[in-house]
Amino acid sequence: MVFSTSATAAPQRRWRWASLIVVVALLAGCVGQSPQASTDQARTLTVGATLEPPTMNPSASPAASIPQALLYNVYETLVKMDAEGNLKPLLAQTWNVSPDRTEYTFRLNQAAKFASGTPVTAQAVVTSFNRIKTETAIQAPLVEQMAVVKSTEAVDEHTVKVTLNHPSNLWLYDISSTAGIIYDPNGLATLDTTPAGSGPFVLKQWNKGQSVVLASSGSYWGTAPRLDTVTFRYFADPNAMNAAMLAGDLDVISNLQAPDAIEQFSDPSRFTVIQGTTTGEVVMALNNARPALKNDKVRRAISMAIDKKALLDTVWNGKGTLIGSMAVPTDPWYEDLTSINAYDPAEAKKLLAEAKSTNLSLKLRVPTIAYATKSAQFVESALREVGIKVTVEELDFATWLKDVHNGGNYDMSIVAHVEARDLRRFTDPLYYFHYDNAEYNKQFAAADEAPSDELVPLMRKALRTLAEDAAAVWLFALPNLVITKSTVTGVPQNAATLSFDLTTIATR
């Protein structure tokens, strides 16, 4: 991956012309949906997914299911991250960075327009960026990512200048995701139910509890979609999703939630199995605000009590990568830190005794997602062996978001943090980790502001601090396990962004 922010992007769009844009289809018979009038003419695809979006507003909720369906499909950004983690032009044809790395000048594609027909102007960019800094309902991670922005101004109708408070190696990558979405200013009042984007698809129907249906935009400013509709169909039960795929009711499983069932899809005449990596760290969060968990000896003991290799083999069929800190193998600063606070139950018991926490009782509250609930069972057994009593509570994802993620009402939890390069989360003591380490904050800031050739070693130093302090317990990096019909092509091996990007996919 290239992390230089001082180069000027090539003013060309061949990467877009070469892409095949896919639209995914209505599932016939799905409750609340209208059947296709002419199935021999309709060009459709149906994608099985796990978590339903709680809203259609990407700025209001941290749920990854929102950008999974909408990012790059319905909504667009100035720059886009491709499957290899490289930044490419999207709404911005070119961008320049000042020598001191604090001023970014973006030249917009003059053809770009929103689905409403309104042109994408520099003022629309100003409005989209400023609302993150001024509106109170914006989700906290986006506010953190845009805090470095000092000002955003329209130089002319198609030129935007963004000034940062200080250099940032991560900011340009941050705005390739949810923080950088450019919204139609005329549609901001109804974002919860009606997206207002400039992408090749529009929201056709949201069948709550069942599916999100996208349709090709008849007025898309770029390469027109080659298919007609796309349905993201949601399954709480991974076995039911597998059964739907085997029955031919799905064209794609976006991420297999029952890896032990992968052999069911071994017939290459019917299926293609794609195995790669994601940006998702499966984290057992520790609420550092809890009295017992403020003690680093207790946190380290919890980590040492868990055999992560055995957990991965048991919970996820050995699929995935052990990591040891808040980075995945596709990050340029990744290094294997699994030897820090590694499995050692005898040492865990010793540390608990030193911390006077030999009769510890903790609540492990997890969302009802397969990897989380299975991991919770393994963790409960492992911690019992070192004298920690764990009570497991399983919550539906909406309740988990409200009570755990937003409310901080938990001792431990397990979820995959799938946003790319997200170790900034540990700099915010108000985030649900409630981790507050001035030395880590200083190390992270130094890495983010450093010259590009110093970024990797400085970020590795910060990651090692997280690992040594047991700020959380990193169980494994979530693999990208995608099943498609053999007629579906263009799904990348690795998931480098939050988007299930339809613009690279085709059917034959």
C-alpha positions in Angstrom: 0.0 0.0 0.0 1.1 3.5 -0.7 0.6 6.0 2.1 2.2 9.1 0.5 -0.1 12.1 0.7 2.1 14.5 -1.2 1.7 13.2 -4.7 -0.8 14.5 -7.2 -3.4 11.9 -8.4 -3.3 11.1 -12.1 -6.1 12.9 -13.9 -7.5 10.0 -15.6 -10.5 7.7 -15.2 -9.4 4.6 -17.0 -9.8 2.7 -13.8 -13.5 3.5 -13.8 -14.0 2.7 -17.5 -12.5 -0.7 -16.9 -14.8 -1.5 -14.1 -18.0 -3.5 -14.6 -20.8 -2.1 -12.6 -23.2 -4.6 -11.1 -26.6 -4.1 -9.7 -28.0 -6.8 -7.4 -31.5 -8.1 -7.6 -34.8 -8.5 -5.9 -35.3 -11.9 -4.5 -38.6 -13.3 -5.9 -41.1 -13.9 -3.3 -39.4 -11.8 -0.5 -42.1 -10.2 1.7 -42.9 -6.6 0.8 -41.2 -6.7 -2.6 -42.9 -6.6 -5.9 -42.1 -9.5 -8.3 -40.2 -8.8 -11.5 -42.5 -8.3 -14.3 -40.2 -9.8 -16.8 -37.7 -12.2 -15.3 -36.1 -13.0 -18.7 -35.2 -9.3 -19.1 -34.4 -8.3 -15.6 -30.7 -8.3 -14.8 -30.5 -9.2 -11.1 -28.3 -10.4 -8.3 -29.0 -11.2 -4.7 -26.4 -10.9 -1.9 -26.7 -12.7 1.5 -25.5 -10.5 4.4 -25.6 -10.8 8.2 -26.5 -7.5 9.9 -29.3 -5.2 8.6 -28.6 -1.4 8.6 -30.4 0.3 11.5 -30.7 3.4 9.4 -29.9 4.6 5.9 -27.8 7.5 7.3 -24.1 6.6 7.3 -23.2 9.6 9.5 -25.6 8.7 12.3 -24.6 5.2 13.2 -21.3 3.3 13.3 -22.9 0.1 12.1 -20.8 -1.3 9.3 -23.8 -2.7 7.5 -24.7 0.8 6.3 -21.6 1.5 4.2 -21.5 -2.2 3.2 -24.6 -1.6 1.1 -24.3 2.1 0.4 -20.6 3.2 0.1 -19.4 3.6 -3.5 -22.8 2.1 -4.6 -25.3 4.8 -3.5 -22.8 7.3 -2.0 -19.5 8.5 -3.3 -16.4 10.2 -1.9 -13.8 12.5 -3.4 -11.3 9.6 -3.4 -11.9 5.9 -3.4 -9.9 3.1 -2.0 -9.5 0.1 -4.3 -9.2 -3.6 -3.3 -5.5 -3.3 -3.0 -5.8 -0.3 -0.6 -4.7 2.3 -3.1 -6.4 5.7 -3.4 -8.1 6.4 -6.8 -10.0 9.4 -8.1 -13.8 9.4 -7.8 -15.7 12.7 -7.4 -12.3 14.4 -7.4 -10.4 14.0 -10.7 -7.2 15.3 -9.2 -5.8 16.5 -5.9 -2.7 18.3 -4.8 -1.1 18.5 -1.4 1.0 21.5 -0.2 4.7 21.1 0.7 3.9 21.4 4.4 1.1 18.7 3.9 -1.6 20.8 5.5 -3.5 22.0 2.4 -5.4 19.7 0.0 -6.8 21.1 -3.2 -9.4 18.8 -5.0 -10.6 19.4 -8.6 -14.0 17.9 -9.0 -15.2 16.0 -12.0 -17.5 18.5 -13.7 -19.8 15.8 -15.0 -20.6 14.5 -11.4 -24.2 15.0 -10.2 -26.4 13.6 -7.5 -29.3 11.3 -8.2 -31.6 14.3 -8.0 -29.9 15.8 -11.0 -28.2 18.5 -8.9 -24.5 19.0 -9.8 -21.9 17.9 -7.3 -20.3 21.3 -6.6 -17.5 22.5 -4.3 -20.2 24.0 -2.0 -21.7 20.5 -1.6 -18.4 19.2 -0.4 -18.1 22.2 2.0 -21.6 21.4 3.4 -20.9 17.7 3.8 -17.5 18.2 5.5 -18.8 21.1 7.8 -21.8 19.2 9.0 -19.6 16.5 10.6 -17.9 19.3 12.6 -21.1 21.2 13.5 -24.1 18.8 13.9 -24.6 17.1 17.2 -26.1 13.8 15.8 -23.0 12.8 13.9 -21.4 9.5 15.0 -18.3 10.1 17.2 -15.7 8.2 15.0 -16.4 10.6 12.1 -16.0 13.6 14.3 -12.7 12.2 15.4 -11.5 11.7 11.8 -12.5 15.2 10.7 -11.2 17.0 13.9 -7.9 17.6 12.1 -9.7 19.8 9.5 -9.3 23.5 10.2 -11.4 24.7 7.2 -13.1 23.7 4.0 -13.7 26.3 1.3 -15.0 26.5 -2.3 -12.3 28.1 -4.4 -14.6 28.0 -7.4 -17.6 25.9 -8.5 -15.4 22.8 -9.0 -12.4 23.3 -6.8 -12.3 22.7 -3.0 -9.4 23.6 -0.6 -9.2 21.7 2.7 -6.8 23.0 5.3 -5.7 20.8 8.2 -4.5 21.9 11.6 -1.5 19.7 11.2 -0.2 17.1 8.7 -2.0 13.8 8.9 -1.0 10.5 7.2 -4.4 9.0 7.8 -6.8 11.8 6.8 -6.9 11.2 3.1 -7.6 7.5 3.7 -10.3 8.4 6.3 -12.2 10.5 3.7 -12.2 7.5 1.2 -14.7 6.0 3.6 -17.8 7.1 5.5 -16.3 10.4 6.8 -15.8 11.6 3.2 -19.2 10.9 1.8 -20.5 13.8 -0.2 -24.3 14.3 0.3 -26.8 16.2 -1.8 -27.4 19.3 0.3 -31.1 19.2 -0.7 -31.6 15.7 0.8 -30.0 16.2 4.3 -33.3 16.3 6.1 -34.4 12.8 5.2 -31.1 10.8 5.3 -32.4 8.3 7.8 -34.8 6.8 5.3 -33.8 8.3 1.9 -30.1 8.4 0.8 -29.0 11.5 -1.1 -26.0 10.4 -3.0 -24.3 10.5 -6.4 -23.6 6.8 -7.0 -24.6 4.4 -9.7 -27.4 3.0 -7.6 -30.4 4.5 -5.6 -32.4 3.0 -2.8 -35.4 1.3 -4.3 -36.9 -0.3 -1.1 -35.9 -1.0 2.5 -37.8 -4.0 3.8 -36.9 -3.7 7.5 -35.9 -7.0 9.0 -35.4 -8.5 5.5 -33.6 -6.7 2.8 -32.3 -3.5 1.2 -33.0 -3.2 -2.5 -30.9 -1.0 -4.8 -31.8 0.0 -8.4 -29.7 1.4 -11.1 -29.7 5.1 -11.3 -31.1 6.3 -14.6 -29.2 9.6 -14.3 -25.8 8.3 -13.1 -23.0 10.7 -14.3 -20.4 7.9 -14.8 -20.4 4.5 -16.5 -24.0 3.2 -16.4 -24.8 0.1 -14.3 -25.1 -3.1 -16.4 -27.7 -4.7 -14.2 -31.0 -3.5 -12.9 -31.5 -4.3 -9.2 -29.5 -5.5 -6.2 -30.9 -7.0 -3.0 -28.9 -7.3 0.2 -30.9 -10.0 2.0 -30.2 -10.3 5.7 -29.9 -13.6 7.7 -29.7 -13.9 11.5 -28.9 -17.6 11.2 -25.8 -18.4 9.2 -27.0 -21.9 8.5 -30.2 -20.5 6.9 -28.0 -18.3 4.7 -25.9 -21.3 3.6 -29.1 -23.2 2.8 -30.4 -20.3 0.7 -27.1 -20.3 -1.3 -27.2 -24.1 -1.8 -30.9 -23.8 -3.0 -29.9 -21.2 -5.6 -31.8 -18.4 -3.8 -28.6 -16.3 -3.4 -26.0 -15.3 -5.9 -23.4 -14.3 -3.3 -22.7 -14.9 0.4 -20.9 -11.6 1.3 -19.0 -13.2 4.2 -19.4 -16.8 5.3 -20.5 -16.9 9.0 -20.1 -20.7 9.3 -16.6 -21.5 8.1 -16.9 -25.1 9.1 -19.5 -25.4 6.3 -17.2 -24.2 3.6 -16.9 -27.7 2.1 -20.6 -27.6 1.1 -19.5 -25.1 -1.6 -16.7 -27.2 -3.1 -18.3 -27.9 -6.4 -16.6 -25.5 -8.8 -19.3 -26.0 -11.5 -21.8 -24.3 -9.1 -19.7 -22.1 -6.7 -16.6 -20.0 -6.4 -15.0 -19.8 -3.0 -13.0 -16.7 -2.3 -10.6 -16.6 0.7 -8.7 -13.5 1.7 -8.4 -10.9 4.4 -10.5 -8.1 5.8 -9.8 -5.0 7.8 -11.7 -6.5 10.7 -10.0 -7.0 14.0 -12.1 -9.3 16.2 -11.6 -7.5 19.5 -12.5 -8.6 23.0 -13.1 -5.1 24.3 -12.3 -4.5 28.0 -14.1 -1.6 29.6 -11.1 0.2 31.0 -13.3 2.4 33.2 -14.4 -0.6 35.3 -12.4 -0.6 38.6 -11.0 -4.1 38.2 -10.1 -3.6 34.5 -8.2 -0.3 35.3 -5.5 -2.6 36.6 -3.1 -3.6 33.8 -2.3 -6.9 35.6 -5.9 -7.9 35.4 -6.1 -7.0 31.7 -2.9 -8.9 31.0 -4.1 -11.9 32.9 -7.3 -12.0 30.9 -5.3 -12.1 27.7 -2.9 -14.8 29.0 -5.8 -17.0 30.0 -7.1 -17.3 26.4 -5.4 -19.7 23.9 -6.1 -17.6 20.8 -4.9 -20.3 18.4 -7.3 -22.9 19.9 -10.1 -20.3 19.9 -9.5 -19.6 16.2 -9.5 -23.3 15.4 -12.7 -23.9 17.5 -14.7 -20.8 16.7 -13.8 -20.1 13.0 -12.5 -23.4 11.6 -8.9 -22.0 11.7 -9.7 -19.3 9.2 -8.3 -15.9 10.0 -5.0 -14.6 11.3 -3.8 -14.1 14.9 -2.7 -10.5 15.3 -1.9 -9.3 18.8 -2.8 -5.6 18.4 -5.0 -3.2 16.5 -3.7 -3.9 13.0 -4.2 -6.5 10.3 -1.8 -8.0 7.8 -2.7 -5.6 5.0 -1.8 -2.6 7.1 1.7 -1.3 6.2 2.7 -1.2 9.9 1.5 -4.6 10.8 3.8 -6.9 12.7 3.0 -10.1 14.6 2.6 -9.2 18.3 0.9 -12.4 19.4 3.9 -13.2 21.7 2.9 -10.2 24.0 0.6 -11.4 26.8 0.5 -14.8 25.1 -1.3 -17.8 26.4 0.1 -18.7 29.9 -2.6 -19.6 32.4 -0.1 -20.1 35.2 1.2 -16.5 34.8 -2.4 -15.3 34.5 -3.3 -16.7 37.9 -0.1 -15.2 39.4 -1.0 -11.7 38.0 -4.6 -12.0 39.3 -3.2 -12.8 42.8 -0.8 -9.8 42.6 -3.8 -7.6 41.7 -5.9 -9.1 44.5 -8.5 -10.1 42.0 -8.8 -13.8 42.6 -12.6 -13.8 42.9 -13.4 -11.6 39.9 -16.8 -11.7 38.3 -17.3 -10.1 34.9 -20.2 -9.7 32.4 -19.3 -10.5 28.7 -22.0 -8.9 26.6 -21.9 -9.8 22.9 -24.0 -9.2 19.8 -25.7 -12.2 18.3 -23.2 -12.6 15.5 -21.7 -16.1 15.0 -18.1 -15.3 15.7 -19.0 -13.3 18.8 -21.3 -15.8 20.4 -19.0 -18.7 19.7 -15.9 -16.8 20.9 -17.8 -15.8 24.1 -18.4 -19.5 25.0 -14.7 -20.3 24.5 -13.7 -17.2 26.6 -16.1 -18.1 29.4 -14.5 -21.5 29.8 -10.9 -20.2 29.5 -11.4 -17.6 32.1 -13.1 -20.0 34.5 -9.9 -22.0 34.4 -8.0 -19.1 36.0 -10.6 -18.3 38.5 -12.6 -15.5 36.7 -16.4 -16.0 36.7 -17.9 -14.8 33.4 -21.6 -14.3 32.7 -22.3 -14.3 29.0 -25.2 -12.2 27.7 -26.2 -12.3 24.0 -27.9 -9.1 22.7 -29.5 -8.3 19.3 -27.2 -6.0 17.4 -29.4 -2.9 17.9 -29.4 -3.4 21.6 -25.7 -4.0 21.6 -25.1 -0.7 19.8 -27.3 1.2 22.2 -26.3 -0.4 25.5 -22.6 -1.5 24.9 -21.1 0.6 22.1 -23.0 3.8 22.8 -23.8 3.3 26.5 -20.6 1.6 27.8 -22.7 -0.8 29.9 -20.4 -3.8 29.9 -17.3 -5.3 31.4 -16.1 -7.2 28.3 -17.5 -7.5 24.7 -16.6 -9.1 21.4 -17.1 -7.6 18.0 -15.1 -7.1 14.7 -13.9 -3.6 14.2 -13.9 -3.5 10.4 -13.0 0.1 9.6 -9.6 0.3 8.0 -6.7 1.7 10.1 -8.8 2.2 13.2 -6.2 2.3 16.0 -7.2 5.9 16.5 -10.2 4.5 18.5 -7.9 4.0 21.5 -7.0 7.7 21.7 -10.6 8.7 22.7 -11.4 8.0 26.4 -15.1 8.5 25.7 -15.2 5.7 23.1 -16.6 2.5 24.6 -13.1 1.1 25.3 -12.6 4.0 27.7 -8.9 3.6 27.3 -6.9 6.6 28.5 -3.1 6.4 28.0 -1.4 9.7 27.5 1.8 8.0 26.2 -0.2 6.0 23.6 -2.0 9.2 22.5 1.4 10.9 22.1 2.8 8.0 20.1 -0.2 7.9 17.8 -0.1 11.6 17.1 3.6 11.5 16.4 3.0 8.7 13.8 0.1 10.4 12.1 1.9 13.7 11.8 5.3 12.3 10.8 6.9 12.4 7.4 5.7 9.5 5.4 9.0 7.6 5.6 8.7 7.7 9.5 5.1 6.6 9.6 5.6 2.8 9.8 8.1 2.5 12.6 6.3 5.1 14.7 2.9 3.4 14.2 4.5 0.1 15.2 5.7 1.7 18.4 2.2 2.8 19.2 0.7 -0.7 18.4 3.3 -2.3 20.7 2.1 0.0 23.6 -1.5 -1.1 23.1 -0.4 -4.8 23.1 1.9 -4.5 26.2 -0.8 -2.6 28.1 -3.5 -5.1 27.1 -5.8 -2.3 26.2 -8.0 -5.0 24.7 -7.7 -8.7 23.8 -7.2 -9.2 20.1 -8.6 -12.6 19.2 -8.0 -12.7 15.4 -8.3 -10.9 12.1 -11.6 -11.7 10.4 -11.0 -13.5 7.1 -12.8 -12.6 3.9 -14.8 -15.7 3.1 -17.1 -15.1 0.1 -19.2 -17.6 -1.8 -20.5 -16.8 -5.2 -22.3 -18.7 -7.9 -19.8 -19.7 -10.6 -21.4 -17.2 -12.9 -20.4 -14.2 -10.7 -17.0 -12.6 -11.3 -15.1 -9.6 -10.1 -15.4 -10.0 -6.3 -12.0 -9.1 -4.9 -10.0 -11.5 -2.7 -9.5 -9.0 0.1 -12.0 -6.6 1.6 -10.0 -3.4 2.0 -12.9 -1.1 2.7 -16.3 -1.2 4.5 -18.1 -1.3 1.1 -19.3 -4.4 -0.7 -18.4 -2.6 -3.8 -20.7 -3.5 -6.7 -18.8 -1.6 -9.3 -16.2 -4.3 -9.8 -18.6 -7.2 -10.1 -20.2 -8.8 -13.1 -22.2 -11.9 -14.0 -22.0 -14.1 -17.1 
